[in-house]
């Protein structure tokens, strides 16, 4: 496969596979990521998958850029020594209007009923392309074409933590309260990022996410379980 190698300062190398959001490109990014992890190449400090590239942070005292590029090039057409572990997460989501301030507007803009918006969104299994913007913030695709909308013309100063949002071909979950310009159509009580966990970010690139509708009473019950540590998000291993 033809890729571009781009320097990102003197301690990182970007391996660029293309210029679009595409599952095939994501698979190539994740395959290289797993190859580097399984080979444990000396000098590689960290790898960061994105939609279309893999950033490889390295120690220039342990490996040169040229040597790293050659090593990566040798891995590009080789299957990883170990299969990539991935998880299907089943995320409880309340689409009640209390948690979905943009649901009616999304329905109007798409020509659908609010129920149809919920059915389409919750009926899709999403692919986690990458994490970014906020710690643990998952950029997930691919949103059903009927729900594809540009970002809001008037971004919010405060988006509540747990908000389920859509924009363009993607959906996401806000781990923390923050500004945001996506359309809010629901919320989840789960905690996407917890620095006390062994793996602080719940999701990882390559994981899958299925949103499962719950009512406000169930939302409150799950929220209580999250707060007291008794609730665990349902997850099952899937082929990466």
Steps between C-alpha positions, in 0.01 A plus 500: 500500500622849414523729803658835585750542783484845660715633782319649800788667680808298588320237709203391292439355155160505330411214266221633279279255313256735324295815520149394603293333771472144378472162670757345266754772590418456868565127470844570350582749776395253770685212334826696503433609857463137607811395304710762679357400837564130441854544365599728793740695282779653705462875525125517443341679796134527403269464200192716440244388238297765317239483223759465225844483657707359783723729704802314635679668790858383534821559694755651259781378726383140449403504132545745215215626287645325194531168683147532635362573154677193358367281782145625451521454123595135556186450711248659267419191293542258787218373720550567872655218701207523742135573419373839608276484807177696466186534708134553418364739763126513572433856613175597674359817346195702595350680199230671711471871417636589844833364375457577129463876444558471125292190427199688363720726289690201360169337414384816323822542304510135391129466424466219752296461815686511835427129540655426162811700593535296820439172319762577235759620750453214746468241225853556371821338626769768498871470435734696727735672257705696750507682834561874518380851588444398866649205693305191390284688245412239233453596136267225378357412162332435290179692563202400281489727196150621594645660816799673342489872585759778517601628843273749672526860381505613865731281712416465867729635769408209727417146388424266794724200563352183352322678215448293186569716198494477122660706223595425139541120473601454864359455846678560829464507877628793707705363795502836677301820494649719230413731213370322192329552167348157435128417516401348837247216467542308826725429796667212679580478871819295450847639564715497186821615665617425852865565593462250787446210258790291371388606150354849561321521163215251481502472120797443270540553125363193324234428762130488411216677682131418505265753663215337693199721582397533866233708667569781751442268799756251371739790425475617861552147633808447283633843599474397866689179423770692314541737793533223759713275280250216472419545131722363225444575131418182310778405261589189303807411296470514123740427218716805436 
